[in-house]
């Protein structure tokens, strides 16, 4: 899923804010540096997700028989292949 830079920044800000709220979490760097690290991590994750989506779609279209997108079979295969790929990624 493609997110705008502003939305990624908002997510990173919200995550940093939530971390800072918890007394058991001690921030070893300033909040802005942590927000930037979270933003970079989110951007890498989104790029990886786009690659996985493309690979899963390619895997489905390379089946011996045609499987129509939005069919129940296509949805099942997509979820299965997507989950396998995400598991390999460690997410």
C-alpha positions in Angstrom: 0.0 0.0 0.0 1.4 3.4 -0.9 1.3 5.9 1.9 2.2 9.6 1.5 5.2 10.9 3.3 2.9 12.9 5.6 1.1 9.7 6.6 4.3 7.9 7.3 5.5 10.8 9.3 2.3 10.9 11.3 2.5 7.1 12.0 6.1 7.5 13.1 5.2 10.5 15.4 2.3 8.5 16.9 4.5 5.5 17.6 7.2 7.7 19.2 4.5 9.4 21.3 3.1 6.0 22.5 6.6 4.8 23.3 7.4 7.9 25.3 4.1 7.6 27.3 5.1 4.3 28.9 7.1 4.6 32.1 8.8 1.3 31.5 10.3 2.5 28.2 13.4 4.6 28.4 14.3 6.5 25.3 18.1 6.6 24.8 18.0 9.2 22.0 15.9 12.3 21.5 12.3 11.8 20.3 13.0 13.3 16.9 15.8 10.8 16.2 13.6 7.9 17.2 10.8 9.2 15.0 13.2 9.4 12.1 14.3 5.8 12.7 10.7 4.6 12.9 9.9 6.5 9.7 12.8 4.8 7.9 11.8 1.4 9.2 8.2 2.0 8.0 9.3 3.1 4.6 11.5 0.0 4.2 8.6 -2.2 5.3 6.2 -0.6 2.8 8.7 -1.1 -0.1 9.1 -4.7 0.9 5.3 -5.1 1.0 5.0 -3.7 -2.5 7.6 -6.2 -3.7 5.9 -9.0 -2.0 2.5 -8.0 -3.5 4.1 -8.0 -7.0 5.7 -11.3 -6.4 2.5 -12.9 -5.1 0.5 -11.6 -8.1 3.2 -13.0 -10.5 3.1 -16.3 -8.7 -0.6 -16.5 -9.1 -0.6 -15.5 -12.8 2.1 -18.1 -13.5 -0.1 -21.0 -12.5 -0.8 -23.6 -15.2 -4.4 -22.6 -15.5 -5.8 -19.1 -15.4 -7.1 -18.0 -12.0 -9.3 -14.9 -12.2 -8.5 -12.0 -9.9 -11.1 -11.4 -7.3 -12.3 -15.0 -7.5 -12.5 -17.0 -4.2 -9.6 -19.2 -5.4 -7.4 -16.1 -6.2 -8.1 -14.6 -2.8 -7.2 -17.8 -1.0 -4.0 -18.2 -3.0 -3.1 -14.5 -2.5 -3.5 -14.7 1.2 -1.6 -18.0 1.5 1.4 -16.8 -0.7 1.4 -13.3 1.0 1.5 -14.8 4.5 4.3 -17.1 3.5 6.3 -14.2 2.0 5.7 -12.1 5.1 6.8 -14.9 7.4 10.0 -15.2 5.4 10.5 -11.5 5.8 10.0 -11.9 9.6 6.9 -9.8 9.9 
